[in-house]
Amino acid sequence: MNKEPSVSAHPLKHVAIIMDGNNRWAKLRGLSGIAGHKAGAERIRGLLPHARKQGIQTVSLFAFSSENWHRPALEVRGLMSLFSSYLKQEAKVLRDDNIRLKIIGNRDRFSQRLNQQIDKAEKLTENGELNLHIYVDYGGRWEIAEAARELAAKVVSGDLSLDQVNADNLDEYFAAKAATPPDLCIRTAGEQRISNFMLWQMAYAELYFTDCYWPDFDESAFQQAIEDYYSRQRRFGAREPENQLANNN
């Protein structure tokens, strides 16, 4: 069902998704793990038009964590190959669909060729309106540590005083510094944790967990998560007004 965006004091502008369950989806069908990841990559394309229709401005996808390097070498090579293919096949599609692609993470371990592909895809889509952020070789603790290191270097060099160090300027050094904090984080495949994804930014994100494997997470499942978000009261640590409490009882 394609419902129009809900009216809310806290409209849904940024959705973060932990795309889990590709391997389990493939195993149930007697397919290889990489086939599951391919199906997961294809799922991305189908959900972006619905995100735009719902007034969402940014979609952040956790594709490959820093810890994923510890997976079997064959699987890692397959994932990097799939990532490369995705960039080649989807960059023009994203541009034509007015979607701006940004790859976020530690790119030091990527090949020169892959880094060039990333740069080319980001340049090609730089004028898009809907932001698609794909997190690859990323970890929240890594991001916070890198930001703290850069901020400390500014203090040591005298460019910044210790009194100027606060949460706001630490935010400026994050890998995802251009992104607003997620309003909603969705995790598929039944696990109920955020697994080192956007630890700082998700301080007040609403969390939504579903048993649905990522390749099966279609528009209907996405809409269900969106409606669940709008059913919640977001207070950001404040107390709900007394008159609103009375109306809810």
ZAMARGU-4260 file (C-alpha; in steps of 0.2 Angstrom, whole numbers, plus 5000, padded with zeros to 4 digits):
<rodrens>
0) 5000/5000/5000 | 5007/5017/4995 | 5002/5029/5008 | 5006/5048/5008 | 5019/5054/5021
5) 5011/5056/5038 | 5010/5073/5047 | 5021/5073/5063 | 5031/5085/5074 | 5046/5074/5070
10) 5044/5069/5051 | 5054/5055/5045 | 5069/5062/5036 | 5083/5050/5038 | 5082/5031/5038
15) 5097/5020/5043 | 5095/5001/5038 | 5106/4987/5044 | 5104/4975/5029 | 5105/4958/5037
20) 5100/4940/5032 | 5107/4939/5015 | 5116/4923/5018 | 5102/4915/5028 | 5090/4919/5014
25) 5101/4911/5001 | 5104/4895/5012 | 5085/4892/5013 | 5085/4892/4994 | 5100/4881/4992
30) 5109/4896/4984 | 5127/4902/4987 | 5130/4916/5000 | 5135/4928/4986 | 5118/4925/4977
35) 5110/4931/4993 | 5121/4947/4993 | 5116/4950/4975 | 5098/4948/4979 | 5101/4961/4993
40) 5109/4973/4982 | 5094/4972/4970 | 5082/4976/4984 | 5090/4993/4987 | 5084/4999/4970
45) 5066/4994/4973 | 5065/5004/4990 | 5072/5021/4985 | 5057/5027/4975 | 5046/5023/4991
50) 5058/5032/5002 | 5056/5048/4991 | 5037/5047/4991 | 5037/5046/5010 | 5047/5062/5011
55) 5063/5054/5016 | 5078/5064/5012 | 5092/5052/5017 | 5094/5033/5016 | 5109/5026/5025
60) 5114/5007/5022 | 5126/4997/5032 | 5134/4986/5018 | 5150/4980/5025 | 5157/4983/5043
65) 5175/4984/5048 | 5173/4967/5057 | 5167/4959/5040 | 5185/4958/5035 | 5186/4943/5046
70) 5174/4933/5036 | 5181/4919/5024 | 5192/4927/5011 | 5181/4920/4997 | 5166/4929/5003
75) 5175/4945/5006 | 5182/4945/4988 | 5164/4941/4982 | 5157/4956/4992 | 5171/4968/4985
80) 5167/4962/4967 | 5149/4964/4970 | 5152/4982/4977 | 5162/4986/4962 | 5149/4979/4950
85) 5135/4989/4959 | 5145/5005/4957 | 5147/5002/4938 | 5129/4996/4935 | 5120/5008/4946
90) 5129/5025/4945 | 5120/5031/4930 | 5103/5024/4936 | 5105/5034/4952 | 5110/5050/4943
95) 5095/5048/4931 | 5084/5045/4947 | 5090/5061/4955 | 5099/5051/4969 | 5116/5057/4976
100) 5127/5043/4981 | 5140/5044/4995 | 5151/5030/5001 | 5156/5032/5019 | 5170/5022/5028
105) 5188/5018/5029 | 5194/5017/5011 | 5212/5013/5015 | 5210/4994/5012 | 5201/4997/4995
110) 5211/4994/4979 | 5216/5010/4969 | 5203/5004/4955 | 5189/5003/4968 | 5193/5020/4975
115) 5193/5027/4958 | 5176/5019/4954 | 5169/5027/4970 | 5175/5044/4966 | 5168/5043/4948
120) 5151/5037/4955 | 5150/5051/4968 | 5155/5064/4955 | 5142/5057/4943 | 5128/5058/4956
125) 5133/5074/4965 | 5118/5084/4960 | 5105/5072/4966 | 5092/5077/4979 | 5089/5060/4988
130) 5104/5055/4998 | 5110/5037/4997 | 5124/5034/5010 | 5132/5017/5009 | 5143/5012/5023
135) 5157/5001/5018 | 5172/4996/5029 | 5164/5006/5043 | 5162/5005/5061 | 5155/5017/5074
140) 5169/5016/5086 | 5182/5018/5072 | 5173/5034/5067 | 5172/5041/5084 | 5191/5037/5087
145) 5196/5045/5071 | 5186/5061/5075 | 5194/5062/5092 | 5211/5060/5085 | 5209/5074/5072
150) 5201/5085/5086 | 5216/5082/5097 | 5228/5086/5084 | 5219/5103/5082 | 5222/5106/5100
155) 5240/5101/5100 | 5243/5112/5085 | 5235/5127/5094 | 5221/5128/5081 | 5208/5124/5094
160) 5208/5127/5113 | 5203/5114/5125 | 5188/5124/5130 | 5182/5124/5112 | 5181/5105/5112
165) 5163/5099/5113 | 5150/5087/5106 | 5146/5099/5092 | 5163/5101/5085 | 5167/5083/5087
170) 5153/5080/5075 | 5162/5090/5062 | 5176/5077/5060 | 5165/5062/5058 | 5165/5052/5041
175) 5147/5056/5039 | 5148/5074/5044 | 5136/5080/5031 | 5122/5068/5037 | 5108/5073/5049
180) 5106/5060/5063 | 5095/5045/5058 | 5077/5046/5064 | 5074/5028/5062 | 5085/5013/5061
185) 5078/4997/5054 | 5087/4980/5056 | 5081/4965/5046 | 5083/4946/5050 | 5078/4946/5068
190) 5094/4952/5077 | 5091/4966/5090 | 5107/4976/5090 | 5115/4990/5080 | 5132/4981/5078
195) 5143/4996/5079 | 5133/5006/5066 | 5132/5025/5068 | 5134/5024/5087 | 5136/5043/5090
200) 5122/5048/5077 | 5109/5036/5083 | 5108/5042/5101 | 5090/5046/5099 | 5085/5036/5084
205) 5069/5025/5085 | 5074/5006/5083 | 5064/4994/5072 | 5068/4976/5071 | 5060/4963/5059
210) 5062/4945/5056 | 5061/4948/5038 | 5077/4944/5028 | 5084/4959/5019 | 5081/4952/5001
215) 5062/4950/5006 | 5061/4967/5014 | 5049/4974/5000 | 5039/4991/4999 | 5026/4984/5010
220) 5038/4979/5024 | 5046/4996/5022 | 5029/5005/5024 | 5026/4995/5040 | 5042/5001/5048
225) 5037/5019/5043 | 5020/5018/5050 | 5027/5010/5066 | 5039/5026/5067 | 5024/5038/5066
230) 5015/5028/5080 | 5029/5033/5092 | 5031/5048/5103 | 5048/5055/5101 | 5053/5065/5117
235) 5072/5066/5116 | 5074/5065/5134 | 5060/5077/5138 | 5045/5074/5148 | 5028/5072/5138
240) 5016/5087/5142 | 5003/5083/5155 | 4989/5087/5143 | 4996/5075/5130 | 4998/5061/5143
245) 4980/5064/5148 | 4974/5062/5129 | 4984/5046/5127 | 4976/5038/5142
</rodrens>
